[in-house]
Amino acid sequence: MLTPNQIYDYLRYYCYSNEKNVVVLHFKDLGTKNLYDLIHSATPYIADDLQQHSRQHIIAEKIETNGMMVMYDQEPIDIGAYCITSKEFLKKINPNDNRIKLNDNNFLLQRSQGIYNPIIAVSEINSNDVKQLSDNFHIPYHFWSNAFLSRSWYTPYEILENKFNPTAKRFGCYIRDTSGTRTYRERILNFFKQELPEVFCPILNNININLSSDLSASIPWTDHNKFHIQIVPETIFDTEKTHLTEKVFKPIVMNQPFILFAGPNSLEYMKSYGFKTFDSVWDESYDKETDSQIRFNKVIELIKKINSLPNKEFNDVISKCQHIIKHNREHFYSDKFYKHLKNELVSNLETALEIQEEQFYTMPGGTLFYYDNLCLEKFGKLPNNGVDHKRALEYAYSKSKQVGDAILKQYSKLFN
């Protein structure tokens, strides 16, 4: 199964072997949002025959005359992080200019300069952040990155045997972090303390506490029969976007039904990949609710309703879930699901690359000339980014005289 780094390396190989105009960049550390922390990794696919230049120089030159793909595929997009980075970049040009604002879309993602507009790989849909990136000349490329991650992490648990425990608790929930986008989890913990104290929740029960960042990557082998229904608190909840991580696969691997705290239409997203949810057993209308407070209350009411059932009725509910549990687990480990992920990875990339090539002609000069010209107009000077506009123009002419002429006409000031 492909790990994230193997996915990135494969995408580099794919773009190189198919002569695509893109350099694939990923973040050095998982979870970081600093655009200056983007790296290309040590692959042999870039400029093997150009020994007279350093690899880093070749990378910079290829971004300048071609384009880049930012692999922002594991974490939810954070426009604030992009804008802050862009603001810091522009402040270096003119530290005393107070006109630079965080919501100044004209300078969004200044780091992504290329004669080809940048592609940004994301794992979220229905996202205003992605729309804002698209409105600022970025080409979204979606695939379910965390599904690949989960197949890699949870492969050993395919042999997990499902052991019935008649004394298991009704609900269980794993919560590690309550900061940032996860602050809503404090409300879940308060609900547990006040109305569901019997819930299996290690952070509350002081059971097997493990607060390391890779907590979601592991499953204590005996946990699957300590509770019946898993409450899944996703990374983001107070949002319009759909973004699911490895957390949704944990109950599937553990042979458990689940109730999901996540953005709207998350269950529908899972269904689109061949999974089944539990709308035939209980009310899942919370998934359609766009108001996060109403959605939160609906999930809480569902938990309370199930918890109030007499034992016989609760056991009947769990019994009705079994065929769905079986289907989801078999599907997760199936070749069919993995093939779906791989096809999505390639087909959506091809679509993004086609759009990138089209925009080379419809937006001559791409973000490279657009942003540098904007800096010149706004600050009276070019950014100190080492860009060779003549070399980029020569590349444009090598592809299309019409594009080269359009760049020279529109951005003549950059060549004075």
C-alpha positions in Angstrom: 0.0 0.0 0.0 1.3 3.5 -0.9 2.4 5.8 1.9 2.1 9.5 1.5 5.7 9.9 0.5 5.3 7.1 -2.0 2.3 8.8 -3.5 4.3 12.0 -3.9 7.2 10.1 -5.5 4.7 8.4 -7.8 3.2 11.7 -8.9 6.7 13.0 -9.6 7.5 10.0 -11.7 4.1 10.3 -13.5 4.6 14.0 -14.3 8.2 13.4 -15.4 7.6 10.3 -17.5 4.6 12.0 -19.2 6.5 15.3 -19.8 4.1 17.4 -17.7 5.0 20.9 -16.8 4.9 20.7 -13.1 7.2 20.3 -10.1 5.6 18.3 -7.2 6.2 19.9 -3.8 5.1 18.6 -0.4 5.5 19.9 3.1 8.5 18.7 5.0 6.6 17.8 8.1 3.0 16.5 8.3 0.6 19.1 9.5 2.8 22.2 8.8 1.2 25.0 6.9 4.3 27.1 6.2 4.7 27.6 2.4 8.4 28.2 2.9 8.6 24.6 4.2 7.8 23.1 0.9 10.3 20.6 -0.4 10.7 18.6 -3.6 12.3 15.5 -2.0 15.3 13.7 -3.4 13.9 12.1 -6.5 15.9 11.2 -9.6 13.2 12.6 -11.9 14.4 16.1 -12.3 17.3 17.2 -14.5 19.4 14.0 -14.2 21.5 15.1 -17.1 22.2 18.7 -15.9 25.1 18.1 -13.6 26.4 21.6 -14.0 23.6 23.0 -11.9 22.6 22.1 -8.4 19.4 20.2 -8.0 17.8 23.0 -6.0 18.7 25.4 -8.8 17.0 23.2 -11.3 13.9 22.9 -9.2 13.7 26.7 -8.8 14.2 27.2 -12.6 11.5 24.6 -13.5 9.0 26.2 -11.2 9.8 29.6 -12.8 9.5 28.4 -16.4 6.9 25.7 -15.8 4.7 25.4 -12.7 4.3 23.7 -9.4 1.9 21.4 -7.6 1.5 21.9 -3.9 0.5 18.7 -2.0 -1.8 20.2 0.6 -3.7 16.9 0.5 -3.6 15.6 4.1 -4.7 18.6 6.2 -7.7 20.9 5.6 -6.8 24.0 3.6 -6.1 27.0 5.8 -6.4 30.2 3.8 -5.2 32.2 6.8 -1.9 30.4 6.7 -1.5 31.1 3.0 -2.4 34.8 3.5 -0.1 35.2 6.5 2.8 33.7 4.5 2.0 36.0 1.5 1.8 39.0 3.8 5.1 38.2 5.3 6.6 37.8 1.9 5.3 41.2 0.7 6.4 42.9 3.9 9.9 42.0 3.0 9.5 44.1 -0.1 8.1 47.1 1.7 8.0 46.7 5.5 6.2 50.1 6.0 3.3 49.5 3.6 0.1 49.2 5.6 -2.1 48.4 2.6 -1.3 44.7 2.8 -4.2 42.9 4.4 -4.8 39.3 5.2 -7.9 39.3 2.9 -6.1 40.9 0.0 -6.8 38.2 -2.5 -4.6 39.7 -5.1 -1.6 38.4 -3.2 -2.9 35.1 -2.2 -0.2 32.4 -2.2 2.6 34.6 -3.6 5.0 31.7 -3.2 3.4 29.8 -6.2 4.9 31.7 -9.1 5.2 30.0 -12.5 4.5 30.6 -16.1 2.1 27.7 -15.6 -0.6 28.3 -13.0 0.0 26.3 -9.9 -2.0 23.1 -9.1 -2.9 22.5 -5.5 -3.8 19.0 -4.3 -6.6 18.9 -1.8 -8.7 16.3 0.0 -11.7 18.4 0.6 -14.9 19.3 -1.4 -17.6 21.9 -1.1 -14.9 24.2 0.2 -15.0 28.0 0.2 -11.2 27.9 0.7 -10.7 25.9 -2.4 -13.0 28.2 -4.3 -10.9 31.2 -3.1 -7.7 29.4 -4.3 -9.4 28.7 -7.7 -10.4 32.4 -7.9 -6.8 33.3 -7.5 -5.5 31.2 -10.4 -4.9 27.9 -8.6 -6.1 24.7 -10.1 -7.6 22.3 -7.5 -6.7 18.6 -7.7 -8.8 16.4 -5.4 -8.1 12.9 -4.2 -8.9 11.2 -0.9 -5.3 11.3 0.5 -6.2 10.0 3.9 -7.8 6.9 2.5 -4.4 6.0 1.1 -2.9 6.8 4.5 -5.5 4.6 6.2 -4.9 1.6 3.9 -1.2 1.8 4.8 -1.7 2.3 8.5 -4.5 -0.2 9.0 -3.3 -3.1 6.9 -2.2 -5.2 9.9 -5.7 -5.0 11.4 -7.2 -6.9 8.6 -6.5 -10.1 10.6 -8.3 -8.6 13.7 -10.8 -11.1 15.1 -14.1 -9.8 16.2 -14.7 -11.0 19.8 -18.1 -10.4 21.3 -18.2 -8.9 24.7 -21.6 -8.9 26.5 -20.4 -6.3 29.0 -19.2 -3.8 26.4 -20.2 -0.1 26.8 -22.6 1.3 24.3 -20.4 4.1 23.0 -16.7 4.9 22.6 -14.8 7.9 21.4 -11.1 8.7 20.8 -10.2 12.4 21.4 -6.6 13.5 21.5 -6.5 17.2 20.6 -9.0 20.0 21.3 -7.0 22.9 19.8 -7.5 24.9 16.6 -10.3 23.5 14.4 -10.8 20.8 17.0 -12.1 23.1 19.8 -15.6 21.8 19.2 -14.5 18.6 20.8 -14.6 20.3 24.2 -18.3 20.4 23.8 -18.4 16.7 23.2 -16.3 16.0 26.3 -18.6 18.2 28.4 -21.5 16.2 27.1 -19.8 13.0 28.1 -19.1 14.3 31.5 -22.6 15.5 32.1 -24.8 13.0 30.4 -22.8 10.0 29.2 -20.2 9.3 31.9 -20.2 5.6 31.0 -18.7 6.3 27.6 -15.4 4.6 26.7 -13.2 7.6 26.2 -9.5 7.1 27.2 -8.8 10.8 27.7 -11.7 10.9 30.3 -11.3 7.4 31.7 -7.5 7.5 32.1 -7.3 4.3 30.1 -4.3 3.6 27.8 -3.7 7.3 27.4 -1.6 8.0 24.4 -1.5 11.6 23.2 1.2 11.2 20.6 0.5 12.6 17.1 0.3 9.1 15.6 -2.6 8.0 17.9 -5.0 7.7 14.9 -2.5 5.4 13.2 -2.8 2.6 15.8 -5.7 0.7 17.3 -5.3 -1.2 20.6 -6.2 -4.7 19.6 -8.7 -5.3 22.4 -10.5 -2.0 22.1 -12.9 -3.2 19.4 -15.0 -5.2 21.9 -14.9 -2.6 24.7 -17.8 -0.6 23.2 -20.4 -1.1 20.4 -20.8 2.2 18.6 -17.9 4.6 17.8 -18.4 8.3 18.0 -16.0 9.8 15.5 -14.9 13.4 16.1 -13.3 14.6 12.8 -10.5 17.2 12.4 -13.0 19.9 11.3 -16.7 20.3 12.2 -17.6 24.0 12.3 -17.2 24.3 8.5 -19.1 24.1 5.2 -16.5 21.8 3.7 -16.3 18.0 3.6 -12.9 16.7 4.7 -12.5 13.2 6.1 -9.3 11.8 7.6 -8.2 8.3 8.8 -10.5 8.7 11.8 -13.6 7.6 9.8 -11.9 4.3 9.0 -11.1 3.4 12.6 -14.6 2.0 13.4 -14.7 0.3 10.1 -11.5 -1.6 10.8 -12.8 -2.3 14.4 -16.1 -3.9 13.2 -18.2 -1.1 14.7 -21.0 1.2 13.5 -20.3 4.9 13.8 -21.8 8.3 14.4 -19.9 11.1 12.8 -19.0 14.6 14.0 -17.8 16.2 10.7 -18.6 18.8 8.1 -21.9 18.5 6.2 -22.4 15.7 3.6 -19.5 13.6 5.0 -21.6 10.4 5.0 -22.6 11.1 1.4 -18.9 11.5 0.6 -18.2 8.0 2.1 -21.1 6.5 0.1 -19.6 7.9 -3.1 -16.6 5.6 -2.5 -18.8 2.5 -2.0 -19.3 2.5 1.8 -22.7 2.2 3.5 -23.8 4.2 6.5 -26.5 3.5 9.0 -29.5 5.5 7.7 -31.6 2.3 7.6 -31.0 1.9 11.3 -31.1 5.4 12.8 -31.6 9.0 11.7 -28.6 10.4 9.8 -30.3 13.6 8.7 -27.6 15.5 10.7 -25.3 14.8 7.7 -27.3 17.2 5.5 -27.4 20.0 8.1 -25.2 23.0 7.0 -25.6 24.9 10.3 -22.9 23.5 12.5 -24.7 24.2 15.8 -27.8 22.5 14.6 -25.8 19.6 13.2 -24.0 19.3 16.6 -27.3 19.2 18.5 -28.7 16.6 16.1 -25.8 14.3 16.6 -26.0 14.7 20.4 -29.8 14.0 20.3 -29.2 10.9 18.3 -26.6 9.6 20.8 -29.0 10.3 23.7 -31.9 8.6 21.9 -29.8 5.4 21.2 -28.4 5.5 24.8 -32.0 5.7 26.2 -33.1 2.4 24.5 -33.8 -0.6 26.7 -31.2 -3.3 26.4 -33.2 -5.5 24.1 -34.0 -2.7 21.7 -30.3 -1.5 21.8 -29.2 -5.1 21.0 -31.7 -5.2 18.1 -30.2 -1.9 16.8 -26.6 -3.4 16.9 -27.9 -6.5 15.2 -29.3 -4.5 12.3 -25.9 -2.8 11.9 -24.0 -6.1 11.3 -24.5 -6.4 7.6 -23.4 -2.8 7.1 -20.4 -3.3 9.3 -19.4 -6.5 7.4 -19.8 -4.7 4.0 -17.7 -1.7 5.1 -14.9 -3.7 6.4 -14.7 -6.0 3.4 -14.9 -3.0 1.1 -12.2 -1.1 2.9 -9.7 -4.0 2.4 -11.0 -4.7 -1.1 -9.1 -4.3 -4.4 -12.2 -2.5 -5.7 -11.8 0.4 -3.2 -8.1 0.6 -3.7 -8.6 0.7 -7.4 -11.1 3.5 -7.0 -8.5 5.5 -5.1 -5.8 4.9 -7.7 -8.1 5.8 -10.6 -9.1 9.0 -8.8 -5.5 9.8 -8.2 -4.6 9.6 -11.9 -7.8 10.8 -13.6 -8.2 13.9 -11.4 -4.5 14.7 -11.9 -5.0 14.4 -15.7 -7.9 16.8 -15.5 -5.9 19.3 -13.5 -3.0 19.1 -15.9 -5.3 19.6 -18.9 -6.7 22.7 -17.2 -3.1 23.9 -16.5 -2.2 23.5 -20.1 -5.3 25.4 -21.3 -4.6 28.3 -18.9 -1.1 28.6 -20.3 -2.8 30.0 -23.4 -5.8 31.8 -21.8 -3.7 33.5 -19.1 -0.3 34.2 -20.8 2.5 34.5 -18.3 0.6 32.7 -15.5 1.0 33.7 -11.9 4.7 34.4 -12.4 4.2 37.5 -14.5 0.8 38.4 -12.9 2.2 38.6 -9.4 5.5 40.3 -10.2 3.7 42.9 -12.3 1.3 43.5 -9.4 4.2 44.0 -7.0 5.8 46.5 -9.5 2.6 48.4 -9.7 1.9 48.4 -6.0 5.3 48.9 -4.6 7.3 50.4 -7.5 9.8 47.5 -7.3 10.0 43.8 -8.1 10.2 41.2 -5.4 13.7 39.9 -4.7 12.9 36.4 -5.9 15.6 35.9 -8.4 13.2 35.4 -11.3 14.6 35.7 -14.8 11.8 37.1 -16.8 13.7 36.9 -20.1 14.3 33.2 -19.6 10.6 32.7 -18.8 9.6 34.7 -21.9 12.0 32.6 -24.0 10.3 29.5 -22.7 6.9 30.9 -23.6 8.0 31.7 -27.1 9.4 28.1 -27.4 5.9 26.9 -26.8 3.8 29.5 -28.6 4.7 32.7 -30.4 1.2 34.0 -29.6 1.7 33.5 -25.9 5.1 35.1 -26.0 3.7 38.1 -27.8 0.8 38.4 -25.3 3.2 38.4 -22.4 5.5 41.0 -23.9 2.5 43.2 -24.7 0.8 42.9 -21.3 3.9 42.9 -19.1 6.2 45.2 -21.0 7.2 47.1 -17.8 8.9 43.9 -16.4 11.4 44.0 -19.3 12.4 47.7 -19.0 
